[in-house]
Amino acid sequence: MTAGADVRVAVAAAAVLGESPVWHPGEQALYYCDIAGHQLQRFEPTRGELRHWQFDTDVASLAPLLNGQLLLAMRDGLWHFDPVSGQRARVARAPYDSAVERFNDGKCDPQGRFWVGTIYEPRDTPRASLNCFTHGQIEPRVAGLTVCNGLAWSPNGRTIHWSDTKAHTIYAADFDAATGTLSRRRVFANFPLRQPGQALNGYGGRPDGAAMDAEGCYWAAMFEGQRLIRLSPDGEVIREVALPVRCPTMPCFGGPDLCTLYITSSRENRPAAELIEQPCAGCVLALDVDVPGLPVNFAL
């Protein structure tokens, strides 16, 4: 396992539930969400500047738009948001009961369609889904999930990946770029469940958010596992990076050369003793890598 000393704190201000980092190439800035804090954050590394926008409900994920605005996945639907004016307009209502379900991880495919998963908050039955927002409509594509996470496409755009965090499983499927349809769904990787009474130090975690690099390797944040892993295109773990936080949530590639991995994390509902031992919980971490990531896809 790579020494944790390679990892540094990029944003010291802690989010409650940091998630869904996105590197904006035009702005050379990192956007990310604080879902539980109902905030969108923007960090500009060259100036060390952090700002945020406060909302009245959860903001779970985002994608940049070509006109300079952002597409936000919020509990009550999808919204266009203008960071300059602070104004937003809803473009689609949430297709679920927002009392027990919300949007979660979301990203655009190479064609500009926005894919967004949901989380079924009781977590007692698999009622969440993976959805595609296209032509103004939210269309369900994968059902039977509990916590949909880990969206990423292979460098050639022919394979889509996603995870069900509660099931400790990452899936892959063939992806038709022209139609956005999925076929030949399969297990890409899975991980042991935490057993009753098992100490966290002996638990490897469960796959949360993810990012794809230029070699087709899938980087996954292992929630409660205190580590980041890199999987080969065949689903084999080929690198592990120890982290100073128990609950990493999602990596993304950033920086001018896309060789900086930014990693969001959570401190939500964590034990007090753990937070004392891990003051970086909720912060954004960073790690320099040799293989660059894929650039973000813009929403149409």
C-alpha positions as CSV (number, residue, x, y, z in Angstrom):
1,M,0.0,0.0,0.0
2,T,1.3,3.4,-0.9
3,A,2.3,5.5,2.1
4,G,-0.2,8.1,3.1
5,A,2.6,10.7,3.2
6,D,2.0,11.1,-0.5
7,V,-1.4,12.6,0.2
8,R,-1.8,16.2,1.1
9,V,-4.7,18.4,2.2
10,A,-5.9,20.6,-0.7
11,V,-8.9,22.2,1.0
12,A,-8.6,22.4,4.8
13,A,-12.2,23.7,5.3
14,A,-14.1,20.5,6.2
15,A,-17.4,19.7,4.5
16,V,-20.0,17.6,6.3
17,L,-20.4,15.2,3.4
18,G,-18.0,16.2,0.6
19,E,-18.9,14.6,-2.7
20,S,-18.8,14.7,-6.5
21,P,-15.7,16.8,-7.3
22,V,-15.4,18.1,-10.9
23,W,-12.4,19.9,-12.4
24,H,-13.5,22.7,-14.7
25,P,-10.8,23.1,-17.4
26,G,-11.8,26.6,-18.5
27,E,-11.8,28.0,-15.0
28,Q,-9.0,25.8,-13.7
29,A,-11.1,25.3,-10.6
30,L,-12.5,22.5,-8.6
31,Y,-16.2,22.3,-7.9
32,Y,-17.6,19.9,-5.4
33,C,-20.7,19.3,-3.2
34,D,-21.4,19.3,0.5
35,I,-24.5,17.2,0.3
36,A,-25.5,17.3,4.0
37,G,-24.4,21.0,4.2
38,H,-26.6,21.9,1.2
39,Q,-23.7,23.7,-0.4
40,L,-21.8,23.9,-3.7
41,Q,-18.1,24.7,-3.3
42,R,-15.6,26.1,-5.7
43,F,-11.8,26.0,-5.0
44,E,-9.3,27.8,-7.2
45,P,-5.9,26.2,-6.4
46,T,-3.6,28.9,-7.9
47,R,-5.2,31.6,-5.7
48,G,-6.1,29.3,-2.8
49,E,-9.6,30.8,-2.9
50,L,-12.6,28.9,-1.7
51,R,-16.2,30.1,-2.1
52,H,-19.6,28.4,-1.7
53,W,-23.3,28.8,-2.6
54,Q,-25.9,27.8,0.0
55,F,-29.1,26.0,-1.0
56,D,-32.2,24.9,0.9
57,T,-31.8,21.2,0.1
58,D,-29.2,18.6,-0.8
59,V,-27.0,19.2,-3.8
60,A,-25.4,15.9,-4.8
61,S,-23.6,16.2,-8.1
62,L,-22.9,18.5,-11.0
63,A,-21.7,18.8,-14.5
64,P,-20.5,21.9,-16.4
65,L,-22.5,23.4,-19.2
66,L,-21.0,24.9,-22.4
67,N,-22.6,28.3,-21.6
68,G,-20.7,28.7,-18.3
69,Q,-23.5,27.5,-16.1
70,L,-23.7,24.2,-14.2
71,L,-26.2,21.4,-14.1
72,L,-27.0,20.5,-10.5
73,A,-28.6,17.3,-9.3
74,M,-30.5,18.3,-6.2
75,R,-33.0,16.4,-4.0
76,D,-36.0,18.0,-5.7
77,G,-34.7,17.7,-9.3
78,L,-32.2,18.9,-11.9
79,W,-31.4,22.6,-12.1
80,H,-29.4,24.9,-14.3
81,F,-27.3,27.2,-12.0
82,D,-25.4,30.4,-12.9
83,P,-22.4,30.8,-10.5
84,V,-22.0,34.4,-11.5
85,S,-25.6,35.6,-10.7
86,G,-26.5,32.8,-8.2
87,Q,-29.7,32.2,-10.1
88,R,-31.1,28.8,-10.9
89,A,-33.9,27.2,-12.9
90,R,-35.3,23.7,-12.6
91,V,-35.1,21.7,-15.8
92,A,-36.5,18.4,-14.5
93,R,-38.4,17.3,-11.4
94,A,-37.1,14.4,-9.3
95,P,-38.7,11.1,-10.5
96,Y,-39.0,9.6,-6.9
97,D,-40.4,10.2,-3.5
98,S,-38.0,12.8,-2.1
99,A,-38.9,11.9,1.4
100,V,-36.9,8.7,1.2
101,E,-34.8,9.1,-2.0
102,R,-32.4,11.6,-3.5
103,F,-30.1,12.1,-6.4
104,N,-26.5,11.0,-5.7
105,D,-23.5,10.5,-8.1
106,G,-23.9,12.1,-11.5
107,K,-21.7,12.7,-14.6
108,C,-22.0,13.2,-18.3
109,D,-21.2,10.6,-20.9
110,P,-18.9,11.7,-23.8
111,Q,-22.0,12.7,-25.8
112,G,-23.2,15.1,-23.1
113,R,-26.1,13.1,-21.7
114,F,-26.2,13.5,-17.9
115,W,-26.3,10.2,-16.0
116,V,-27.3,10.4,-12.3
117,G,-27.9,7.7,-9.7
118,T,-30.1,7.8,-6.7
119,I,-29.8,6.6,-3.1
120,Y,-32.7,5.0,-1.3
121,E,-32.1,6.3,2.2
122,P,-33.7,3.6,4.3
123,R,-31.2,1.2,2.6
124,D,-33.4,-1.7,3.5
125,T,-34.5,-2.6,-0.1
126,P,-32.9,-2.0,-3.5
127,R,-35.2,0.8,-4.8
128,A,-32.6,3.2,-6.1
129,S,-31.7,3.5,-9.8
130,L,-29.3,4.8,-12.4
131,N,-31.0,7.4,-14.7
132,C,-30.1,9.3,-17.9
133,F,-31.2,12.9,-18.5
134,T,-31.6,13.5,-22.2
135,H,-33.9,15.6,-24.3
136,G,-35.3,17.2,-21.2
137,Q,-36.4,13.8,-19.8
138,I,-35.1,11.6,-17.0
139,E,-35.1,8.1,-18.1
140,P,-34.4,5.1,-15.8
141,R,-31.7,2.8,-17.2
142,V,-30.7,0.5,-14.3
143,A,-33.0,-0.5,-11.4
144,G,-32.6,-2.6,-8.3
145,L,-29.8,-0.6,-6.7
146,T,-29.6,0.8,-3.1
147,V,-26.8,3.4,-3.3
148,C,-25.8,4.3,-6.9
149,N,-22.2,5.6,-7.2
150,G,-19.0,5.3,-9.1
151,L,-19.9,6.5,-12.6
152,A,-17.1,6.4,-15.1
153,W,-16.6,5.6,-18.8
154,S,-13.7,3.9,-20.4
155,P,-11.3,6.1,-22.5
156,N,-12.9,4.8,-25.8
157,G,-16.4,5.5,-24.4
158,R,-17.6,1.9,-25.0
159,T,-17.9,0.8,-21.4
160,I,-19.8,2.4,-18.5
161,H,-19.1,1.6,-14.9
162,W,-21.1,2.2,-11.8
163,S,-21.3,0.8,-8.3
164,D,-23.9,-0.1,-5.7
165,T,-22.0,0.9,-2.5
166,K,-24.2,-1.0,-0.1
167,A,-23.7,-4.2,-2.2
168,H,-19.9,-3.6,-2.2
169,T,-20.0,-4.2,-6.0
170,I,-18.8,-2.3,-9.1
171,Y,-20.6,-3.1,-12.4
172,A,-19.7,-2.6,-16.0
173,A,-21.7,-2.7,-19.2
174,D,-21.2,-2.2,-22.9
175,F,-22.2,1.3,-23.8
176,D,-23.8,2.4,-27.2
177,A,-22.6,5.9,-27.7
178,A,-25.3,6.7,-30.4
179,T,-28.3,5.6,-28.3
180,G,-27.0,5.6,-24.7
181,T,-28.2,2.0,-24.2
182,L,-26.5,-0.5,-22.0
183,S,-25.9,-4.2,-22.7
184,R,-24.0,-7.2,-21.3
185,R,-24.1,-6.0,-17.7
186,R,-21.5,-7.7,-15.6
187,V,-19.7,-7.5,-12.2
188,F,-16.4,-5.6,-12.6
189,A,-15.3,-6.0,-9.0
190,N,-16.7,-6.8,-5.7
191,F,-15.5,-6.6,-2.1
192,P,-16.2,-8.4,1.2
193,L,-19.1,-7.2,3.3
194,R,-18.3,-5.9,6.7
195,Q,-19.2,-8.6,9.2
196,P,-21.1,-8.0,12.4
197,G,-18.6,-6.8,15.1
198,Q,-15.8,-6.5,12.6
199,A,-13.4,-3.7,13.5
200,L,-13.0,-0.9,10.9
201,N,-9.2,-1.4,10.9
202,G,-9.8,-4.9,9.4
203,Y,-12.4,-3.8,6.9
204,G,-11.4,-2.7,3.4
205,G,-14.4,-0.5,2.8
206,R,-17.0,-0.3,0.1
207,P,-16.8,1.4,-3.3
208,D,-18.1,4.9,-3.4
209,G,-17.3,7.5,-6.1
210,A,-14.7,6.9,-8.9
211,A,-12.7,8.4,-11.7
212,M,-11.2,7.0,-14.9
213,D,-7.6,7.6,-16.0
214,A,-6.2,7.6,-19.6
215,E,-5.0,4.0,-19.3
216,G,-8.5,2.8,-18.6
217,C,-7.9,2.2,-15.0
218,Y,-10.7,2.9,-12.5
219,W,-9.9,4.8,-9.3
220,A,-12.4,4.1,-6.5
221,A,-12.8,5.7,-3.1
222,M,-13.4,3.0,-0.5
223,F,-15.8,4.4,2.0
224,E,-14.9,3.4,5.6
225,G,-11.9,1.7,4.2
226,Q,-9.5,4.7,4.5
227,R,-8.1,4.0,1.1
228,L,-8.2,4.8,-2.6
229,I,-7.7,1.9,-5.0
230,R,-6.8,1.7,-8.7
231,L,-8.3,-1.1,-10.7
232,S,-7.0,-2.4,-14.0
233,P,-9.4,-2.5,-17.0
234,D,-10.0,-6.2,-15.9
235,G,-11.1,-5.2,-12.4
236,E,-7.9,-6.2,-10.6
237,V,-6.6,-4.0,-7.8
238,I,-3.2,-2.8,-8.9
239,R,-2.6,0.0,-6.5
240,E,-3.8,1.1,-3.0
241,V,-3.3,4.5,-1.4
242,A,-3.7,4.9,2.3
243,L,-5.6,8.0,3.3
244,P,-5.8,10.0,6.5
245,V,-9.6,9.9,6.6
246,R,-11.8,6.9,7.2
247,C,-14.5,7.9,4.7
248,P,-13.2,9.1,1.3
249,T,-16.1,9.6,-1.1
250,M,-14.9,10.4,-4.6
251,P,-11.7,11.2,-6.6
252,C,-11.4,13.3,-9.7
253,F,-8.5,14.3,-11.9
254,G,-7.6,18.0,-12.0
255,G,-4.8,20.5,-12.5
256,P,-3.5,21.8,-15.9
257,D,-2.2,18.3,-16.8
258,L,-5.0,16.3,-15.1
259,C,-2.3,14.6,-13.0
260,T,-3.7,15.7,-9.6
261,L,-6.2,13.4,-8.0
262,Y,-8.5,15.4,-5.7
263,I,-10.4,13.3,-3.2
264,T,-13.5,14.5,-1.3
265,S,-14.4,13.0,2.1
266,S,-17.1,12.8,4.8
267,R,-17.3,13.5,8.5
268,E,-21.1,13.0,8.7
269,N,-22.2,10.9,11.7
270,R,-18.7,9.8,12.5
271,P,-17.7,8.9,16.1
272,A,-16.2,11.8,18.1
273,A,-13.1,9.8,18.8
274,E,-12.5,9.2,15.1
275,L,-12.9,12.8,14.3
276,I,-10.3,13.8,17.0
277,E,-7.9,11.3,15.5
278,Q,-8.6,12.3,11.9
279,P,-8.9,16.1,11.7
280,C,-8.8,16.0,7.9
281,A,-12.2,14.2,7.8
282,G,-14.4,16.2,5.4
283,C,-11.5,18.0,3.8
284,V,-10.4,17.7,0.1
285,L,-7.2,15.7,-0.3
286,A,-4.8,15.7,-3.2
287,L,-2.4,13.2,-4.7
288,D,-0.1,13.6,-7.6
289,V,-0.1,10.7,-10.1
290,D,1.9,9.8,-13.3
291,V,-1.1,8.8,-15.5
292,P,-3.5,11.6,-16.2
293,G,-7.2,11.4,-16.0
294,L,-9.8,11.9,-18.6
295,P,-11.2,15.4,-19.0
296,V,-14.7,16.2,-17.7
297,N,-17.6,15.8,-20.2
298,F,-19.8,18.9,-20.5
299,A,-23.6,18.6,-20.4
300,L,-25.5,19.6,-23.5
